[in-house]
Amino acid sequence: MIPFLDLREINARYADELKQAASEVIDSGWYLLGERVRRFEAHLAEYTGVKHAIGVGNGLDALRLILRAYIELGFMKEGDEIIVPANTYIATILAITDNGLVPVLVEPDIRSYNLDLSLVEHHITPRTKAIMVVHLYGRVCWSEELEAIAEKHGLKIIEDNAQAIGATWQGKRTGSLGHAAGLSFYPGKNLGALGDAGAVTTDDASLAEVVRALGNYGSKVKYINEYQGLNSRLDEMQAAFLDVKLKHLDAENRRRREIAGYYCNHIRCLDLVLPATDAEESIANDPSHVWHLFVVRAKERDRLLRYLEDNSVHTLIHYPIPVHKQAAYRGLNDSCLPVTETVHREVLSLPISPVLENDAVSFLCECVNRFV
């Protein structure tokens, strides 16, 4: 069986470094808000190209805390609107509604699966306060036009950078493009912890200060609480693990690009829609996509999934049910979002990871090409 993602194998390559890091944390006797967290935050900020990185409990909390901080700073209030792609994972939307804000769902571009930036301005109202872009599947969602729209209307741009750490746009890394960004270090991400973890990155010192306090019970000084905060702190062990793996991230992303390039050049099944790229032969050198997922579309998606499973290839669907069709958001169930529904109905993620062997990649292409 070709696994979709072999986390054991990914982390085994760094086992000695990870065990050493764990040993140092254990021996230190300090497990929260210590030197390891400060060190990783500094390295993450330097890597991303921002002034501030704040470790938090997970990716959802990273987005929740950004929005909550903007409310505490007086830039937003309950009932304000946040423009967001309709085909994102539910966590992006949960961060908005958890703060009493209103998600305005906008269709994706069917070629990139990212927010269709040509539609954004049509959805701006006097209540709009931010555009939350999602670098979905590891592909950068950005443009100069987006920046101009935000500046024209006085909006914040918040990046959901859960899937695209290491990707760049015109020499700048995701996580440094907008006013603030939320990152996830869920184990399956390109930079994955050995547990749950996340971070906020920003150049805004005031925002960073409030985010850090909010994630620590609303406190900057112990037992003095300025805000009604959360308990969302990156722990020393996960920070130590992430610091080890951050050093290897660029090499792992290069391997992902190599695999994606092979898929694009060797999958010839006419029943599949491959990820759209401007120059398929240069995918391995294109820094704007870090290929967290390699997503194809097929009208008979479920039959393709079963066919590949029968041929010992494990695939996943990201994501089978769009947010506006979930029971959790019944008020959105009647939304008319045909592009989003097409995406969710047809997408299938093929295996892609830095430990996927060339023989497995070649075998998978051969299997897909036999599918009719």
N, C-alpha and C positions, 0 to 999 in steps of 0.2 A: 504494500500500500504506500502510495506517495502521500504523506501527510500534508494537510493544508499549511500547518506551521508547527515546526518541531522546536518548542521553547527549550526543552531539555538540551538539545544539541546546540542551540544558539548560545546558551549560557555555559555549556561545558567547555567551550573554547577559552573562556576566561575564568575557569574554575579556581585556579590557583590565586589569581588576583582578587576574586570575589571572596574567597575563604580568608585571605589575609586581611581584607578590608573588614569582614565580619569580626574576625578575631580582635582587631584593633578597637572596634566599637565596643565589643563586650568587655575588653580589658580596661577601657576608659572609664566605665561606670557612669557615663553620661549618654542618655538615649533620646533626648528631645532638645531642640533649640540649642544645639551645641556647635562645635567647630566643624564637624563634617557637613552639616547643613550650610553653614556660612561658606565653606570652601566650595561646595557644589554650586551654590547660588552665584558665587563670583565667577566660576568657570562657565556656567550656563549663560550668564549675562555677557561675558566676553565672547563666547561662541556665537551667540545670537546677534550681538552688536547693539546691545541696549545698556542703559545705565543701571537698571534695577531688575533683579529676578527674585521672586518670593516663592519659596517652596510651600506647597499646600497638600491637602490630603489626597486629591484626585483631580481629574480633568473637569468634571462637572463643577466641583467647588471652585476651581479657578475662574470659570465663567460667572458663576453665581457671585463670587466676591468682587469681581470687576464691576458688575452692574450694581451691586449693593454699595460699593464705594462711591460710584457716581451719584447714587441717591443721597448718601451721607454728605457728599460734597456740594449738594444742591443743584447738580446739573440735570438730574432726572427726578421724577416723582412717580408714584403709583399711577397707572393708567396711561403712561407714555408708551409710545410705540417703538419697536425695534424691527427693522427690516431684516429678514433672515431667509435663506434658501429653504424651499419646501421639502426638499429631498434629503435633508440632513438627518443624522441620528437623533433620536429623541432627547438626548442629553442637552443639545444646544437649545432646544425649546424649553426644557425643564428649567434651565438657568434663567430664562426670561420670565416665565410665569411664576416661578418661585419668589420673584421679587415684586410681584404685583404689576409687572409690565405686560404689554400686549405684543405677541409675535405677529408680524405681518408677513405672511408666507408668499414668497415670490418664486416663480418657476426657474428651474435650472436651464442652462444651455445644453441641449441634447448631445452636443459633441464633447464637451468637457465635463459635464455633470456638475459643474460649479454654478454658482449664482449667475443668472443671465444679467450682466451689468447693464445691458441696454434697456432693461425693464425697471431698473431701480428708481429712477426719478419719477416715474408715473405713480409710484406708491407712496411718495413722500407727502405728508400732511403737516399741519401745524403741530401735531402731537408727536411727530417723529423725532427721536433723539439720537439714534445710532443705526448704523448698518453693521450687521454681524456677518462677516464673510467666513466661509468655511473652505479651507484648502482640502477639499474632499479627495479621498484616496491617495493623497500625497502630492496633488497638483496645485500650484499656486493660483489663487484667484485674486487678481489685482490688475489695475490699469491706471494710467494717468487720468482718464476720464472719471474713474471712481473717486480719485482724490479731489478732482475739481468739483464734483457733485457734493461731496461732503463739505468742502470749504464753502461752497456757494450757500448751502443751507445750514451751516453751523452744526454739523453732525459729527459725532465720534465714529471712528471705524474700529471695530473690535474684531480681532482675528480669533477664530476657533482653529488653533494650530495643533489640534490633537493628532493629526495624521501626517503632518508635513514638516516636522523638524528637520532642518538641514537643507530644505529647498530654498532657492534664491530667485529674486526678481531684480534684474538690472544691478546685480552685485550685492543686493541686500537680502539677508535671510528672512524667511517668514518668522513672525514673532517680533520683528522690528519694523514692519511696514506700517502698521496702524498705530492708534493711540495706546492700545493695550492688547495683549494676547493671552489666551488660556491654553496651556499645554497639558496633555495627558501622558503619563508614563505607565499606563496599564501594561501588563507584561507582554501583550502582543504587539505593542507599538514599535516603531523603528528604534526608538530609545525606550526600552522597557525595563521597569523595575522588577524585583522579585516579590511583588505585592502591588499594592495600589499607591499611587503618588501622582502629583501634578505640580504645576507652577504657573505663576503669572509673570509676564515680562512687559516692561514699559520704560519709557524715558521720563515719565511724569512722576516727579518726586512726591508730590502731594498724594497722588493716587496710590503709589507704592506704600506710603506710610499708613494710609487708611486700610488698604488690603491686608497688610501685615497685622495690624491691630485687630481687624475683624476676624481673621483666622485664628486669633489667639484670645477668644472669648470677648473680643472688643476691647482688649487691654494693651496699652503700650508699656505700662508699668504694672507689675504684679499687684493684684487686688484693687487696682484703680481702673474701672471700666467706663470708657467714654462712649461705647456703642453697645448695642445688643448684638453681640457677635456670635461666631460659631467656634467649634473646636475642629479646625482643619489645618493640621500642621504636618509638614514633611518630617518624618522621623530620621534619626541619625543613621540607622541601618540602611534604609532605602537610599538616602543621600549618598552614602559610601558606595553602594552598588552602582548607582547612576553615574557617579564620578568616574568609576572604572570604565563603564561602558561608553561614556561620552567620548572618550579618546578613540574609540573604534567606529564611531557613528559614520563618518564620511566614507570609510572603506566599505562598510556594510551597505550604505546607500549606493555606492558605485556598483556593487554586485547586483543589487536590485535592478539598476538600470541595464546592466548587461543582460539579465534574464528577460526583462521587458523588451529589449531590442530584439532578442532572439524570437520571442513569441510573435512580435509584430512582423518579423520578416519570414517566419516559417509557418504560421497558422494561415491556412488558405481555405478553410471551410467557408463556403459562401453563405451558410445559414447563420453565421456569427457576425456581429458588429464589433470590431476591435476598438480599443481606445484611440480616439482621434489624436494624431500628432502632426505637427507641421513638417517634420522631416524625420521619418522613421529610421533612416540610416544613422542618425545622430543621437538617438535616444540615450545611448550609453554615455554620452557626453553632455546631455542636457540637464543643467542644474535646476531647472524650474519644476522638475517632477522627481520625487523620491520614491514613487511607486510603493507606497504602503500597501496598496491593493492593486492587483491587475484585474480589471473588471471588463467582462465582455457582455454583450447583450444577445439574446436569442429569443425568438418568438415562442419556441418550444423549450423554454428554459428548464422546466422541471424534468422533461424527458432527457435533456442534455445532462442534467445533474445525475440522474439515475444511470445513464449510459456510462458516465465517467466513473461513478461509484462501482459499477460492475466491472470496470477495467482497472480497479485499484487506484483511482485518483480521487482524493478527497477534496471537495469544493465547499464553499459557503455562499450564502446569499446575504449581501449587505445593501439593503435591508428589505425583508419581504413585505412589510406593511408600512406605508408612509404615515407620518405623524398625524395628518389630518383624517386618517381612517382609523386611528386608535381609539379604543373606548375611553382612554384617559383624557382625550380631547374631543368629547362628543360635540361640543359647540362648533367645531371645525369640520365635522363630518360631511357637511353639504358643500364644502369648498370645491370650486371648479379648477382643478389643477391637472389637466390631461397629460402634460409632459412628465410631471412628477409621477403620475400613476403608471405611465409607460415604462419609465426607468425602474420603478420598484417591481413591476410585473416581469421584466425581462432580464435584469442584471444577474450575473453569476461571477463570483470571484474565483479565479484560478490560483493554485499555489504559487507563491513568490516569497522568497526569504533568502537571506545571505548564506544559508547552509544548504540550499537546494542544489543538488549535483547536476552537472551537465547532462548525464545520461537520463536523469529523471525529466529534465526540461525537454530533451529531444523526444522521449517516449510520450510525454503529454501532448506535444504537438502532433505526433503521429496519430494518437488516439482521437484528438479533436478533428483532424482532417478526414478521418473515416466516418465521422458522424454525418448522417443525412436526415 
